[in-house]
Amino acid sequence: MAGNNVSHSKVRTKRRFLPNLQPARVLEGGRLVRVTLCTRCMRTAAKAPR
């Protein structure tokens, strides 16, 4: 996603919004696998078993 940095003088320069990626271990097929997930996906995965 893209947007603007806006300085105190209101000068706009382009910036990027990047996902918050974190290393995580996930149960996949009965075994733990290391994957890189965004924090929103980690929250959703934590809610899934309920």
C-alpha positions as CSV (number, residue, x, y, z in Angstrom):
1,M,0.0,0.0,0.0
2,A,1.3,3.5,-0.7
3,G,0.6,6.9,0.8
4,N,2.3,10.2,1.7
5,N,4.7,11.4,4.4
6,V,3.4,14.9,5.4
7,S,6.0,17.2,7.0
8,H,5.3,20.1,9.3
9,S,5.3,22.4,6.2
10,K,2.8,20.1,4.5
11,V,5.2,18.9,1.8
12,R,4.1,15.5,0.7
13,T,6.5,12.8,-0.3
14,K,5.7,9.2,-1.2
15,R,6.0,6.4,1.3
16,R,5.0,2.7,1.5
17,F,3.0,0.9,4.2
18,L,4.5,-2.6,4.6
19,P,2.9,-5.5,6.4
20,N,4.2,-6.3,9.9
21,L,5.9,-9.7,9.1
22,Q,7.1,-11.9,11.9
23,P,8.6,-15.4,12.0
24,A,6.2,-17.9,13.6
25,R,5.8,-21.7,14.1
26,V,2.5,-23.1,12.8
27,L,1.0,-26.6,13.2
28,E,0.7,-28.0,9.7
29,G,-0.2,-31.6,9.2
30,G,0.6,-32.4,12.8
31,R,4.1,-30.9,12.8
32,L,5.5,-27.5,13.6
33,V,6.6,-25.5,10.5
34,R,8.5,-22.2,10.5
35,V,6.7,-19.6,8.4
36,T,6.6,-15.8,8.1
37,L,3.2,-14.3,8.9
38,C,1.7,-10.9,9.2
39,T,0.6,-10.1,12.8
40,R,-3.1,-9.8,11.6
41,C,-2.8,-13.4,10.3
42,M,-1.3,-14.6,13.6
43,R,-4.3,-13.1,15.5
44,T,-6.8,-14.7,13.1
45,A,-5.0,-18.1,13.4
46,A,-5.1,-17.9,17.2
47,K,-8.9,-17.4,17.1
48,A,-9.5,-20.3,14.6
49,P,-9.7,-23.3,17.1
50,R,-12.4,-21.5,19.2
